[in-house]
Structures are given as structure tokens and as C-alpha cells.
């Protein structure tokens, strides 16, 4: 290292060198801190997203359970009404089941099975008259969902 | 009644054996593998229906409209009960 002409000059040079060293060090430290902060932020975001996903999944499960409960209720009520003596009550049940098919196409299978079984178990020989409204309503469901 | 065409999600064959479904409209229904044995389908409208492998043993098809049906064979028809008023598809006339 070169000898300094005066102690003052040496002190000044040291100060400048320390200043530069400090600057460089602080920049590196700052960059590391940025990286660490970024990583921490990402981790927090990941935690938050995971929690949100879990919440959404639970919500979907809850919705599915509610849907099943609702449809099961509609189904049970319709089955009871199919035995009714009044045509309009039976027709209402069939139209409700038709709506179930429209809203939940995956349930059209059980509905069709139920209605064809109903036709088989409740044979009404209406002669040459036009088909009763309930019988034709079942056929309308077949025309729409069994093509 | 007009219906919007939907893709069928019900793949099982229909079982309408022994039913009384006279004068009903079953246009375009897929009766593939269906059991219609002993069903009374007199004057029913089957326009455009598919009868692939359907069982038509003793099925009453008097006056039924079978215009434009597909996969209906002479063998199936021979098992069914038809008369002069049964409207057959062009390929079976």
C-alpha cells in the first residue's frame, strides 16, 4: 500500500474507503433483505391462497350437500304425489321432476327410471281417448332427455 | 311440444314393457335396447325414434306412426302387432 504524505490524508482516504465499503455492503445487505422479504411475501401469499382454496372447497362441498338435500326432498315429495288420486297433483309431481332433470341433468337417469316404473306399476287403460296429461308429460320427459 | 335438443345423460335402456301408452308422442326417443314387449302403443307417434335392439315382442303398434325411425328391422316388426293403419318407415314398406 502506498504511503500517505500526511496523517490527515491517510485518515481521509480511510474514510472514503470505509464509505465505499459501507455503500457496497449496505447494497448487498439491502438486496438480500429484498430477496428475503420477497420470499417471505410469497410464502404469506401462498399460505393465504391455500387457505382460500380450502375455504372454497369447503364451500363447494357444502353447496353440493345442500343441493343433494334439496333434490332429495323434491324427489321424495314427487314420489308421494305420484300416488295421488287427483290428476293435477300427479301432473305437478311429474312437472317438478322434469324441472329437476333440467336443473340437474345428471339426475335425469333416476327420474326417468322412476317415471317408467310408475307407468309400469300404474297401468291405466284409457281406451281410444287421448293420453292422460300425466302419461304424456312422462313421454315429454323422454322426448327431451332420452334422445 | 317442442323441446330443445339435449345430449342424453341417461344411458340405460328403457323398460316400458306392459305399459299402456296409446296416442302418446315419443318423437325422437332413443329406444336402443329398450323393452317394449306387450306395451300398447296404438296410434303413438314414434317419428324419428331409434329402435336399435329394442324388444317389440307383442308390442301393439296399430296405427302407430313409424315415419323416419332408425334401426327398426323386419324381424322386430314381425314380433309386434301391426295393422294396415301402421305407418311404416319407407325402408320397410
gemmi code that builds the backbone of each chain (N, CA, C; Angstrom):
import gemmi

chains = {
    "A": [
        ("UNK", (0.846, -1.200, 0.000), (0.000, 0.000, 0.000), (0.876, 1.242, 0.000)),
        ("UNK", (0.421, 2.253, -0.714), (1.211, 3.478, -0.856), (1.212, 4.260, 0.450)),
        ("UNK", (2.388, 4.869, 0.751), (2.493, 5.667, 1.989), (1.817, 7.001, 1.784)),
        ("UNK", (1.085, 7.449, 2.816), (0.407, 8.750, 2.703), (1.334, 9.863, 3.145)),
        ("UNK", (1.139, 11.011, 2.486), (2.036, 12.116, 2.785), (1.796, 12.673, 4.186)),
        ("UNK", (0.551, 12.723, 4.594), (0.247, 13.232, 5.943), (-0.760, 12.309, 6.618)),
        ("UNK", (-0.807, 12.323, 7.937), (-1.818, 11.503, 8.635), (-3.231, 11.911, 8.277)),
        ("UNK", (-3.426, 13.185, 8.006), (-4.779, 13.666, 7.660), (-5.273, 13.056, 6.347)),
        ("UNK", (-4.319, 13.038, 5.383), (-4.659, 12.459, 4.081), (-4.995, 10.990, 4.237)),
        ("UNK", (-4.225, 10.292, 5.088), (-4.489, 8.853, 5.315), (-5.860, 8.665, 5.922)),
        ("UNK", (-6.186, 9.493, 6.891), (-7.490, 9.387, 7.552), (-8.630, 9.622, 6.556)),
        ("UNK", (-8.433, 10.652, 5.699), (-9.466, 10.954, 4.701), (-9.649, 9.776, 3.754)),
        ("UNK", (-8.526, 9.205, 3.310), (-8.597, 8.075, 2.379), (-9.330, 6.903, 3.025)),
        ("UNK", (-9.018, 6.669, 4.292), (-9.695, 5.572, 5.004), (-11.201, 5.815, 5.084)),
        ("UNK", (-11.523, 7.073, 5.386), (-12.948, 7.407, 5.473), (-13.663, 7.104, 4.164)),
        ("UNK", (-13.026, 7.538, 3.061), (-13.629, 7.326, 1.739), (-13.781, 5.840, 1.466)),
        ("UNK", (-12.686, 5.057, 1.800), (-12.734, 3.614, 1.558), (-13.848, 2.955, 2.388)),
        ("UNK", (-13.926, 3.380, 3.665), (-14.995, 2.826, 4.514), (-16.387, 3.171, 3.953)),
        ("UNK", (-16.450, 4.395, 3.443), (-17.735, 4.864, 2.912), (-18.169, 3.962, 1.740)),
        ("UNK", (-17.128, 3.745, 0.825), (-17.443, 2.875, -0.323), (-17.796, 1.465, 0.132)),
        ("UNK", (-17.010, 0.962, 1.117), (-17.247, -0.394, 1.606), (-18.645, -0.485, 2.237)),
        ("UNK", (-18.941, 0.569, 3.013), (-20.263, 0.612, 3.644), (-21.382, 0.605, 2.604)),
        ("UNK", (-21.124, 1.443, 1.553), (-22.132, 1.527, 0.494), (-22.368, 0.153, -0.123)),
        ("UNK", (-21.267, -0.516, -0.513), (-21.356, -1.828, -1.167), (-22.036, -2.839, -0.252)),
        ("UNK", (-21.568, -2.835, 1.028), (-22.142, -3.793, 1.984), (-23.628, -3.551, 2.170)),
        ("UNK", (-23.960, -2.280, 2.338), (-25.379, -1.988, 2.582), (-26.237, -2.355, 1.377)),
        ("UNK", (-25.657, -2.209, 0.175), (-26.418, -2.588, -1.023), (-26.655, -4.092, -1.073)),
        ("UNK", (-25.577, -4.832, -0.731), (-25.712, -6.306, -0.735), (-26.724, -6.734, 0.316)),
        ("UNK", (-26.550, -6.117, 1.512), (-27.485, -6.460, 2.596), (-28.912, -6.101, 2.196)),
        ("UNK", (-29.012, -4.923, 1.595), (-30.348, -4.488, 1.170), (-30.942, -5.459, 0.148)),
        ("UNK", (-30.087, -5.868, -0.824), (-30.583, -6.814, -1.831), (-31.016, -8.126, -1.198)),
        ("UNK", (-30.186, -8.608, -0.250), (-30.563, -9.847, 0.443), (-31.888, -9.677, 1.184)),
        ("UNK", (-31.995, -8.495, 1.811), (-33.238, -8.231, 2.539), (-34.447, -8.202, 1.595)),
        ("UNK", (-34.206, -7.592, 0.410), (-35.283, -7.569, -0.592), (-35.703, -8.991, -0.954)),
        ("UNK", (-34.676, -9.824, -1.235), (-34.956, -11.202, -1.645), (-35.696, -11.937, -0.526)),
        ("UNK", (-35.152, -11.758, 0.717), (-35.779, -12.436, 1.856), (-37.213, -11.937, 2.051)),
        ("UNK", (-37.383, -10.631, 1.917), (-38.725, -10.052, 2.062), (-39.657, -10.565, 0.999)),
        ("UNK", (-39.147, -10.636, -0.226), (-39.957, -11.155, -1.330), (-40.374, -12.589, -1.077)),
        ("UNK", (-39.388, -13.392, -0.645), (-39.682, -14.803, -0.376), (-40.716, -14.931, 0.741)),
        ("UNK", (-40.540, -14.110, 1.760), (-41.493, -14.138, 2.879), (-42.906, -13.748, 2.401)),
        ("UNK", (-42.920, -12.706, 1.544), (-44.203, -12.263, 0.990), (-44.864, -13.351, 0.171)),
        ("UNK", (-44.038, -14.041, -0.645), (-44.572, -15.143, -1.460), (-45.124, -16.260, -0.579)),
        ("UNK", (-44.356, -16.543, 0.489), (-44.803, -17.600, 1.414), (-46.145, -17.229, 2.048)),
        ("UNK", (-46.233, -15.952, 2.457), (-47.501, -15.490, 3.055), (-48.642, -15.584, 2.051)),
        ("UNK", (-48.329, -15.169, 0.788), (-49.358, -15.221, -0.255), (-49.792, -16.655, -0.497)),
        ("UNK", (-48.783, -17.572, -0.516), (-49.111, -18.995, -0.740), (-50.006, -19.519, 0.382)),
        ("UNK", (-49.662, -19.124, 1.617), (-50.480, -19.537, 2.760), (-51.922, -19.057, 2.598)),
        ("UNK", (-52.015, -17.785, 2.164), (-53.329, -17.173, 2.017), (-54.134, -17.861, 0.912)),
        ("UNK", (-53.440, -18.137, -0.222), (-54.116, -18.792, -1.339), (-54.569, -20.190, -0.930)),
        ("UNK", (-53.696, -20.909, -0.212), (-54.057, -22.260, 0.233), (-55.281, -22.220, 1.133)),
        ("UNK", (-55.268, -21.270, 2.051), (-56.412, -21.148, 2.961), (-57.682, -20.816, 2.183)),
        ("UNK", (-57.535, -19.908, 1.201), (-58.707, -19.518, 0.398), (-59.223, -20.703, -0.399)),
        ("UNK", (-58.283, -21.500, -0.960), (-58.694, -22.688, -1.719), (-59.434, -23.673, -0.837)),
        ("UNK", (-58.899, -23.873, 0.380), (-59.534, -24.810, 1.304), (-60.951, -24.331, 1.639)),
        ("UNK", (-61.052, -23.028, 1.829), (-62.363, -22.448, 2.154), (-63.337, -22.633, 0.988)),
        ("UNK", (-62.807, -22.398, -0.243), (-63.662, -22.552, -1.426), (-64.100, -24.004, -1.580)),
        ("UNK", (-63.170, -24.934, -1.323), (-63.519, -26.359, -1.425), (-64.605, -26.727, -0.412)),
        ("UNK", (-64.451, -26.231, 0.796), (-65.463, -26.497, 1.827), (-66.816, -25.920, 1.428)),
        ("UNK", (-66.749, -24.728, 0.827), (-67.981, -24.069, 0.367), (-68.672, -24.918, -0.696)),
        ("UNK", (-67.849, -25.440, -1.644), (-68.407, -26.273, -2.712), (-69.036, -27.537, -2.137)),
        ("UNK", (-68.330, -28.151, -1.179), (-68.874, -29.366, -0.552), (-70.203, -29.072, 0.122)),
        ("UNK", (-70.238, -27.922, 0.799), (-71.458, -27.525, 1.497), (-72.601, -27.309, 0.509)),
        ("UNK", (-72.264, -26.622, -0.612), (-73.274, -26.360, -1.644), (-73.797, -27.671, -2.223)),
        ("UNK", (-72.880, -28.603, -2.485), (-73.260, -29.903, -3.047), (-74.178, -30.663, -2.085)),
        ("UNK", (-73.831, -30.602, -0.800), (-74.663, -31.274, 0.204), (-76.058, -30.652, 0.261)),
        ("UNK", (-76.098, -29.303, 0.217), (-77.399, -28.611, 0.239), (-78.213, -28.987, -0.982)),
        ("UNK", (-77.533, -29.040, -2.151), (-78.197, -29.367, -3.400), (-78.802, -30.768, -3.318)),
        ("UNK", (-77.997, -31.703, -2.809), (-78.483, -33.075, -2.705), (-79.682, -33.170, -1.753)),
        ("UNK", (-79.583, -32.439, -0.661), (-80.684, -32.463, 0.309), (-81.950, -31.893, -0.328)),
        ("UNK", (-81.778, -30.780, -1.070), (-82.917, -30.127, -1.724), (-83.550, -31.051, -2.758)),
        ("UNK", (-82.708, -31.669, -3.608), (-83.237, -32.539, -4.657), (-83.883, -33.783, -4.050)),
        ("UNK", (-83.261, -34.312, -2.986), (-83.834, -35.491, -2.332), (-85.232, -35.173, -1.801)),
        ("UNK", (-85.370, -33.951, -1.259), (-86.673, -33.539, -0.746), (-87.698, -33.442, -1.884)),
        ("UNK", (-87.269, -32.800, -2.996), (-88.154, -32.675, -4.168), (-88.570, -34.055, -4.668)),
        ("UNK", (-87.574, -34.936, -4.745), (-87.784, -36.291, -5.244), (-88.794, -37.034, -4.371)),
        ("UNK", (-88.555, -36.998, -3.069), (-89.436, -37.709, -2.136), (-90.866, -37.175, -2.202)),
        ("UNK", (-90.966, -35.851, -2.275), (-92.295, -35.241, -2.338), (-93.005, -35.673, -3.619)),
        ("UNK", (-92.243, -35.671, -4.747), (-92.830, -36.047, -6.031), (-93.278, -37.504, -6.013)),
        ("UNK", (-92.472, -38.375, -5.422), (-92.842, -39.798, -5.344), (-94.164, -39.952, -4.592)),
        ("UNK", (-94.302, -39.216, -3.502), (-95.550, -39.263, -2.735), (-96.717, -38.765, -3.554)),
        ("UNK", (-96.494, -37.698, -4.315), (-97.590, -37.093, -5.083), (-97.988, -37.943, -6.292)),
        ("UNK", (-97.070, -38.783, -6.779), (-97.394, -39.633, -7.933), (-98.512, -40.623, -7.591)),
        ("UNK", (-98.670, -40.914, -6.300), (-99.705, -41.876, -5.878), (-101.062, -41.193, -5.693)),
        ("UNK", (-101.071, -39.874, -5.802), (-102.307, -39.121, -5.531), (-103.404, -39.459, -6.546)),
        ("UNK", (-104.649, -39.402, -6.094), (-105.768, -39.721, -6.983), (-106.041, -38.604, -7.982)),
        ("UNK", (-105.710, -37.367, -7.577), (-106.007, -36.230, -8.456), (-104.945, -36.111, -9.551)),
        ("UNK", (-105.447, -35.979, -10.788), (-104.548, -35.887, -11.941), (-103.618, -34.690, -11.826)),
        ("UNK", (-104.181, -33.559, -11.357), (-103.361, -32.345, -11.328), (-102.194, -32.457, -10.333)),
        ("UNK", (-102.412, -33.217, -9.268), (-101.327, -33.411, -8.285), (-100.226, -34.275, -8.905)),
        ("UNK", (-100.641, -35.353, -9.592), (-99.667, -36.233, -10.252), (-98.921, -35.459, -11.327)),
        ("UNK", (-99.669, -34.657, -12.082), (-99.042, -33.868, -13.139), (-98.032, -32.884, -12.550)),
        ("UNK", (-98.409, -32.277, -11.439), (-97.483, -31.345, -10.778), (-96.197, -32.036, -10.367)),
        ("UNK", (-96.340, -33.272, -9.864), (-95.154, -34.030, -9.457), (-94.256, -34.316, -10.655)),
        ("UNK", (-94.888, -34.692, -11.765), (-94.107, -35.021, -12.969), (-93.408, -33.772, -13.507)),
        ("UNK", (-94.117, -32.637, -13.479), (-93.507, -31.387, -13.957), (-92.356, -30.958, -13.041)),
        ("UNK", (-92.510, -31.217, -11.741), (-91.404, -30.924, -10.812), (-90.191, -31.776, -11.157)),
        ("UNK", (-90.444, -33.052, -11.443), (-89.332, -33.944, -11.792), (-88.691, -33.533, -13.117)),
        ("UNK", (-89.523, -33.015, -14.027), (-88.979, -32.520, -15.297), (-88.024, -31.353, -15.037)),
        ("UNK", (-88.428, -30.493, -14.104), (-87.576, -29.352, -13.759), (-86.284, -29.815, -13.093)),
        ("UNK", (-86.386, -30.882, -12.292), (-85.181, -31.464, -11.682), (-84.219, -31.916, -12.782)),
        ("UNK", (-84.774, -32.555, -13.819), (-83.943, -33.015, -14.951), (-83.256, -31.839, -15.628)),
        ("UNK", (-83.978, -30.741, -15.764), (-83.404, -29.577, -16.441), (-82.311, -28.941, -15.590)),
        ("UNK", (-82.587, -28.802, -14.292), (-81.626, -28.132, -13.412), (-80.430, -29.019, -13.094)),
        ("UNK", (-80.677, -30.311, -13.001), (-79.601, -31.247, -12.644), (-79.601, -32.395, -13.648)),
        ("UNK", (-79.063, -32.175, -14.841), (-79.119, -33.214, -15.891), (-78.530, -34.556, -15.431)),
        ("UNK", (-77.610, -34.510, -14.475), (-77.037, -35.780, -14.005), (-78.059, -36.621, -13.238)),
        ("UNK", (-79.184, -36.006, -12.877), (-80.216, -36.753, -12.146), (-81.355, -37.210, -13.056)),
        ("UNK", (-81.207, -36.974, -14.374), (-82.293, -37.364, -15.277), (-82.456, -38.884, -15.312)),
        ("UNK", (-81.358, -39.615, -15.094), (-81.425, -41.079, -15.073), (-82.388, -41.594, -14.015)),
        ("UNK", (-82.164, -41.243, -12.737), (-83.096, -41.697, -11.698), (-84.529, -41.238, -11.943)),
        ("UNK", (-84.700, -40.025, -12.487), (-86.059, -39.521, -12.748), (-86.745, -40.384, -13.803)),
        ("UNK", (-86.021, -40.680, -14.890), (-86.613, -41.498, -15.960), (-86.934, -42.902, -15.443)),
        ("UNK", (-86.039, -43.429, -14.643), (-86.276, -44.762, -14.078), (-87.533, -44.752, -13.190)),
        ("UNK", (-87.641, -43.721, -12.383), (-88.801, -43.600, -11.507), (-90.095, -43.509, -12.315)),
        ("UNK", (-90.085, -42.663, -13.354), (-91.315, -42.433, -14.112), (-91.709, -43.636, -14.968)),
        ("UNK", (-90.738, -44.338, -15.535), (-91.090, -45.531, -16.320), (-91.610, -46.636, -15.382)),
        ("UNK", (-91.035, -46.702, -14.187), (-91.546, -47.674, -13.209), (-92.979, -47.320, -12.820)),
        ("UNK", (-93.225, -46.009, -12.657), (-94.579, -45.535, -12.331), (-95.557, -45.965, -13.432)),
        ("UNK", (-95.134, -45.798, -14.711), (-96.005, -46.192, -15.829), (-96.303, -47.688, -15.803)),
        ("UNK", (-95.275, -48.468, -15.472), (-95.447, -49.926, -15.448), (-96.348, -50.390, -14.293)),
        ("UNK", (-96.204, -49.717, -13.170), (-96.937, -50.136, -11.973), (-98.360, -49.579, -11.916)),
        ("UNK", (-98.612, -48.536, -12.669), (-99.940, -47.898, -12.628), (-100.537, -47.857, -14.039)),
        ("UNK", (-100.788, -49.018, -14.587), (-101.326, -49.079, -15.949), (-102.800, -48.661, -15.934)),
        ("UNK", (-103.073, -47.590, -16.667), (-104.461, -47.121, -16.793), (-104.870, -47.302, -18.257)),
        ("UNK", (-105.866, -48.134, -18.474), (-106.311, -48.371, -19.850), (-107.405, -47.364, -20.192)),
        ("UNK", (-106.991, -46.334, -20.904), (-107.922, -45.242, -21.189), (-108.597, -45.392, -22.551)),
        ("UNK", (-108.541, -46.581, -23.114), (-109.227, -46.863, -24.370), (-108.674, -46.045, -25.525)),
        ("UNK", (-109.589, -45.522, -26.345), (-109.148, -44.749, -27.515), (-109.150, -43.245, -27.258)),
        ("UNK", (-109.323, -42.897, -25.999), (-109.279, -41.462, -25.664), (-107.833, -40.965, -25.772)),
        ("UNK", (-107.661, -39.656, -25.845), (-106.278, -39.138, -25.852), (-105.572, -39.516, -24.558)),
        ("UNK", (-104.255, -39.599, -24.614), (-103.487, -39.985, -23.424), (-103.704, -38.968, -22.309)),
        ("UNK", (-103.849, -39.443, -21.064), (-103.986, -38.501, -19.948), (-102.749, -37.597, -19.858)),
        ("UNK", (-102.951, -36.436, -19.260), (-101.867, -35.441, -19.219), (-100.619, -35.969, -18.515)),
        ("UNK", (-100.823, -36.807, -17.472), (-99.639, -37.283, -16.749), (-98.814, -38.252, -17.599)),
        ("UNK", (-99.517, -39.117, -18.351), (-98.807, -40.080, -19.213), (-98.020, -39.327, -20.293)),
        ("UNK", (-98.694, -38.349, -20.937), (-97.988, -37.595, -21.985), (-96.849, -36.755, -21.405)),
        ("UNK", (-97.030, -36.260, -20.169), (-95.955, -35.467, -19.548), (-94.700, -36.324, -19.346)),
        ("UNK", (-94.918, -37.596, -19.015), (-93.768, -38.510, -18.874), (-93.098, -38.711, -20.228)),
        ("UNK", (-93.920, -38.862, -21.267), (-93.367, -39.027, -22.613), (-92.601, -37.774, -23.052)),
        ("UNK", (-93.096, -36.617, -22.630), (-92.383, -35.367, -22.952), (-90.985, -35.372, -22.336)),
        ("UNK", (-90.890, -35.924, -21.129), (-89.566, -36.002, -20.479), (-88.661, -36.949, -21.269)),
        ("UNK", (-89.238, -38.066, -21.720), (-88.436, -38.997, -22.531), (-87.972, -38.321, -23.817)),
        ("UNK", (-88.892, -37.546, -24.428), (-88.538, -36.873, -25.681), (-87.408, -35.871, -25.477)),
        ("UNK", (-87.370, -35.309, -24.285), (-86.351, -34.289, -24.038), (-85.030, -34.876, -23.548)),
        ("UNK", (-85.139, -35.917, -22.734), (-83.916, -36.402, -22.069), (-83.462, -37.784, -22.497)),
        ("UNK", (-84.237, -38.449, -23.326), (-83.815, -39.776, -23.790), (-83.803, -39.757, -25.309)),
        ("UNK", (-82.870, -39.020, -25.861), (-82.792, -38.894, -27.322), (-81.473, -39.447, -27.834)),
    ],
    "B": [
        ("UNK", (-95.285, -30.951, -28.552), (-94.499, -29.993, -27.748), (-93.054, -29.951, -28.275)),
        ("UNK", (-92.562, -28.762, -28.456), (-91.183, -28.657, -28.936), (-90.202, -28.650, -27.779)),
        ("UNK", (-89.137, -29.398, -27.912), (-88.128, -29.433, -26.864), (-86.778, -29.064, -27.439)),
        ("UNK", (-85.993, -28.425, -26.619), (-84.634, -28.145, -27.036), (-83.871, -29.461, -27.009)),
        ("UNK", (-83.110, -29.714, -28.066), (-82.337, -30.955, -28.095), (-81.269, -30.930, -27.011)),
        ("UNK", (-81.228, -31.972, -26.215), (-80.217, -32.080, -25.162), (-79.469, -33.370, -25.373)),
        ("UNK", (-78.235, -33.355, -24.936), (-77.487, -34.595, -25.011), (-77.967, -35.497, -23.881)),
        ("UNK", (-78.378, -36.714, -24.253), (-78.908, -37.605, -23.230), (-77.822, -38.017, -22.253)),
        ("UNK", (-78.170, -37.939, -20.983), (-77.222, -38.398, -19.972), (-77.695, -39.733, -19.404)),
        ("UNK", (-78.900, -40.150, -19.820), (-79.441, -41.418, -19.337), (-79.118, -42.496, -20.354)),
        ("UNK", (-78.175, -43.330, -20.015), (-77.674, -44.306, -20.986), (-78.366, -45.668, -20.881)),
        ("UNK", (-79.051, -45.934, -19.771), (-79.679, -47.241, -19.606), (-80.841, -47.404, -20.586)),
        ("UNK", (-81.101, -48.652, -20.934), (-82.221, -48.929, -21.832), (-83.540, -48.741, -21.086)),
        ("UNK", (-84.531, -48.246, -21.817), (-85.847, -48.024, -21.201), (-86.589, -49.343, -21.020)),
        ("UNK", (-87.349, -49.417, -19.962), (-88.200, -50.586, -19.756), (-89.655, -50.107, -19.686)),
        ("UNK", (-90.342, -50.278, -20.790), (-91.753, -49.866, -20.845), (-92.637, -51.072, -21.122)),
        ("UNK", (-92.172, -52.232, -20.751), (-92.927, -53.459, -21.033), (-94.259, -53.450, -20.281)),
        ("UNK", (-95.296, -53.831, -21.003), (-96.623, -53.942, -20.389), (-97.330, -52.616, -20.142)),
        ("UNK", (-96.773, -51.525, -20.585), (-97.407, -50.220, -20.329), (-98.505, -49.934, -21.355)),
        ("UNK", (-99.346, -49.010, -21.009), (-100.439, -48.595, -21.901), (-100.155, -47.138, -22.281)),
        ("UNK", (-99.593, -46.963, -23.438), (-99.155, -45.608, -23.831), (-99.714, -45.244, -25.211)),
        ("UNK", (-100.998, -45.543, -25.369), (-101.675, -45.223, -26.628), (-101.709, -43.712, -26.872)),
        ("UNK", (-101.622, -43.377, -28.141), (-101.791, -41.992, -28.597), (-100.821, -41.004, -27.920)),
        ("UNK", (-99.708, -41.494, -27.511), (-98.713, -40.572, -26.947), (-97.701, -40.207, -28.029)),
        ("UNK", (-96.972, -39.156, -27.767), (-95.930, -38.734, -28.711), (-94.574, -39.105, -28.134)),
        ("UNK", (-93.832, -39.885, -28.891), (-92.486, -40.284, -28.452), (-91.488, -39.991, -29.560)),
        ("UNK", (-91.640, -38.830, -30.137), (-90.810, -38.456, -31.289), (-89.346, -38.338, -30.881)),
        ("UNK", (-88.517, -39.007, -31.652), (-87.065, -38.881, -31.455), (-86.503, -39.583, -30.240)),
        ("UNK", (-87.337, -40.361, -29.544), (-86.841, -41.036, -28.328), (-85.900, -42.175, -28.726)),
        ("UNK", (-84.866, -42.351, -27.917), (-83.903, -43.413, -28.178), (-84.345, -44.687, -27.445)),
        ("UNK", (-84.869, -45.631, -28.205), (-85.312, -46.896, -27.607), (-84.255, -47.985, -27.759)),
        ("UNK", (-83.015, -47.612, -27.872), (-81.946, -48.609, -28.036), (-81.978, -49.600, -26.875)),
        ("UNK", (-82.126, -50.857, -27.223), (-82.129, -51.904, -26.195), (-83.350, -51.882, -25.294)),
        ("UNK", (-84.321, -51.016, -25.613), (-85.485, -50.869, -24.735), (-86.390, -52.107, -24.786)),
        ("UNK", (-87.104, -52.316, -23.708), (-88.070, -53.407, -23.654), (-89.477, -52.815, -23.762)),
        ("UNK", (-90.087, -53.020, -24.920), (-91.456, -52.523, -25.137), (-92.420, -53.701, -25.278)),
        ("UNK", (-91.995, -54.847, -24.821), (-92.822, -56.036, -25.015), (-94.177, -55.881, -24.320)),
        ("UNK", (-95.205, -56.301, -25.029), (-96.596, -56.259, -24.548), (-97.090, -54.847, -24.232)),
        ("UNK", (-96.368, -53.833, -24.646), (-96.836, -52.456, -24.430), (-97.875, -52.121, -25.500)),
        ("UNK", (-98.891, -51.374, -25.121), (-99.888, -50.947, -26.102), (-99.532, -49.545, -26.582)),
        ("UNK", (-98.965, -49.476, -27.772), (-98.520, -48.192, -28.330), (-99.379, -47.806, -29.534)),
        ("UNK", (-100.633, -48.229, -29.528), (-101.502, -47.914, -30.662), (-101.576, -46.407, -30.884)),
        ("UNK", (-101.485, -46.033, -32.136), (-101.592, -44.627, -32.557), (-100.537, -43.708, -31.906)),
        ("UNK", (-99.496, -44.304, -31.399), (-98.423, -43.475, -30.834), (-97.550, -42.930, -31.967)),
        ("UNK", (-96.944, -41.806, -31.704), (-96.103, -41.167, -32.724), (-94.621, -41.406, -32.387)),
        ("UNK", (-93.996, -42.264, -33.188), (-92.592, -42.610, -32.948), (-91.654, -41.930, -33.960)),
        ("UNK", (-92.123, -40.911, -34.606), (-91.323, -40.287, -35.667), (-89.884, -40.010, -35.204)),
        ("UNK", (-88.940, -40.527, -35.989), (-87.522, -40.252, -35.708), (-86.924, -41.031, -34.551)),
        ("UNK", (-87.686, -41.965, -33.998), (-87.152, -42.729, -32.852), (-86.126, -43.756, -33.316)),
        ("UNK", (-85.298, -44.191, -32.366), (-84.262, -45.180, -32.672), (-84.635, -46.504, -31.986)),
        ("UNK", (-84.790, -47.561, -32.791), (-85.231, -48.850, -32.239), (-84.120, -49.898, -32.238)),
        ("UNK", (-82.896, -49.475, -32.162), (-81.781, -50.445, -32.224), (-81.900, -51.462, -31.066)),
        ("UNK", (-82.001, -52.721, -31.439), (-82.070, -53.839, -30.472), (-83.245, -53.728, -29.490)),
        ("UNK", (-84.263, -52.962, -29.853), (-85.436, -52.860, -28.968), (-86.248, -54.151, -29.044)),
        ("UNK", (-86.791, -54.534, -27.917), (-87.627, -55.745, -27.869), (-89.074, -55.335, -28.128)),
        ("UNK", (-89.641, -55.833, -29.234), (-91.007, -55.437, -29.608), (-91.937, -56.654, -29.619)),
        ("UNK", (-91.665, -57.586, -28.760), (-92.485, -58.798, -28.702), (-93.897, -58.466, -28.202)),
        ("UNK", (-94.874, -58.722, -29.049), (-96.300, -58.459, -28.737), (-96.582, -56.974, -28.456)),
        ("UNK", (-95.737, -56.119, -28.920), (-95.992, -54.676, -28.778), (-97.078, -54.280, -29.774)),
        ("UNK", (-98.091, -53.617, -29.291), (-99.185, -53.240, -30.192), (-98.823, -51.920, -30.879)),
        ("UNK", (-98.682, -52.014, -32.183), (-98.299, -50.823, -32.957), (-99.378, -50.477, -33.989)),
        ("UNK", (-100.626, -50.804, -33.677), (-101.711, -50.495, -34.611), (-101.859, -48.976, -34.733)),
        ("UNK", (-101.825, -48.509, -35.962), (-101.994, -47.072, -36.201), (-100.817, -46.234, -35.752)),
        ("UNK", (-99.742, -46.878, -35.320), (-98.577, -46.111, -34.857), (-97.852, -45.465, -36.034)),
        ("UNK", (-97.265, -44.327, -35.763), (-96.520, -43.624, -36.818), (-95.034, -43.933, -36.631)),
        ("UNK", (-94.482, -44.627, -37.606), (-93.072, -45.031, -37.507), (-92.235, -44.341, -38.589)),
        ("UNK", (-92.727, -43.214, -39.038), (-92.011, -42.477, -40.090), (-90.635, -42.034, -39.586)),
        ("UNK", (-89.631, -42.286, -40.400), (-88.289, -41.781, -40.084), (-87.611, -42.463, -38.915)),
        ("UNK", (-88.131, -43.597, -38.469), (-87.444, -44.289, -37.364), (-86.171, -44.945, -37.899)),
        ("UNK", (-85.254, -45.188, -37.005), (-83.999, -45.811, -37.437), (-83.799, -47.144, -36.730)),
        ("UNK", (-83.070, -48.022, -37.402), (-82.659, -49.340, -36.865), (-83.820, -50.269, -36.521)),
        ("UNK", (-84.971, -50.021, -37.137), (-86.100, -50.946, -36.950), (-85.991, -52.019, -38.032)),
        ("UNK", (-86.037, -53.278, -37.623), (-85.866, -54.366, -38.594), (-87.189, -55.100, -38.838)),
        ("UNK", (-87.197, -55.871, -39.915), (-88.389, -56.676, -40.229), (-88.640, -57.695, -39.128)),
        ("UNK", (-87.566, -58.211, -38.568), (-87.684, -59.231, -37.504), (-88.373, -58.627, -36.268)),
        ("UNK", (-87.981, -57.422, -35.941), (-88.615, -56.749, -34.794), (-90.101, -56.534, -35.082)),
        ("UNK", (-90.384, -56.058, -36.312), (-91.784, -55.779, -36.681), (-92.623, -57.049, -36.691)),
        ("UNK", (-91.992, -58.149, -37.087), (-92.727, -59.418, -37.160), (-93.198, -59.851, -35.773)),
        ("UNK", (-92.467, -59.469, -34.768), (-92.855, -59.840, -33.392), (-93.945, -58.929, -32.838)),
        ("UNK", (-94.053, -57.718, -33.430), (-95.031, -56.739, -32.939), (-96.396, -56.986, -33.596)),
        ("UNK", (-97.414, -56.334, -33.036), (-98.762, -56.434, -33.599), (-99.019, -55.163, -34.403)),
        ("UNK", (-99.128, -55.312, -35.698), (-99.363, -54.137, -36.545), (-100.640, -54.361, -37.359)),
        ("UNK", (-101.098, -53.311, -38.016), (-102.214, -53.474, -38.952), (-102.002, -52.529, -40.131)),
        ("UNK", (-103.010, -52.419, -40.957), (-102.867, -51.603, -42.174), (-102.641, -50.131, -41.847)),
        ("UNK", (-103.143, -49.721, -40.697), (-103.023, -48.290, -40.377), (-101.647, -47.929, -39.783)),
        ("UNK", (-100.823, -48.916, -39.547), (-99.481, -48.629, -39.033), (-98.659, -47.952, -40.141)),
        ("UNK", (-98.115, -46.809, -39.830), (-97.326, -46.074, -40.837), (-95.874, -46.509, -40.706)),
        ("UNK", (-95.415, -47.314, -41.662), (-94.071, -47.863, -41.590), (-93.034, -46.898, -42.177)),
        ("UNK", (-91.787, -47.039, -41.775), (-90.751, -46.222, -42.393), (-90.564, -46.633, -43.856)),
        ("UNK", (-90.071, -45.739, -44.673), (-90.002, -46.000, -46.119), (-89.199, -47.259, -46.436)),
        ("UNK", (-88.155, -47.532, -45.658), (-87.324, -48.697, -45.989), (-87.964, -50.039, -45.624)),
        ("UNK", (-89.109, -50.016, -44.963), (-89.792, -51.270, -44.623), (-91.140, -51.412, -45.325)),
        ("UNK", (-91.450, -50.480, -46.223), (-92.753, -50.539, -46.897), (-92.695, -51.522, -48.071)),
    ],
}
model = gemmi.Model(1)
for chain_id, residues in chains.items():
    chain = gemmi.Chain(chain_id)
    for i, (resn, *xyz) in enumerate(residues, 1):
        res = gemmi.Residue()
        res.name, res.seqid = resn, gemmi.SeqId(i, " ")
        for name, pos in zip(("N", "CA", "C"), xyz):
            atom = gemmi.Atom()
            atom.name, atom.element = name, gemmi.Element(name[0])
            atom.pos, atom.b_iso = gemmi.Position(*pos), 0.0
            res.add_atom(atom)
        chain.add_residue(res)
    model.add_chain(chain)
structure = gemmi.Structure()
structure.add_model(model)
structure.setup_entities()
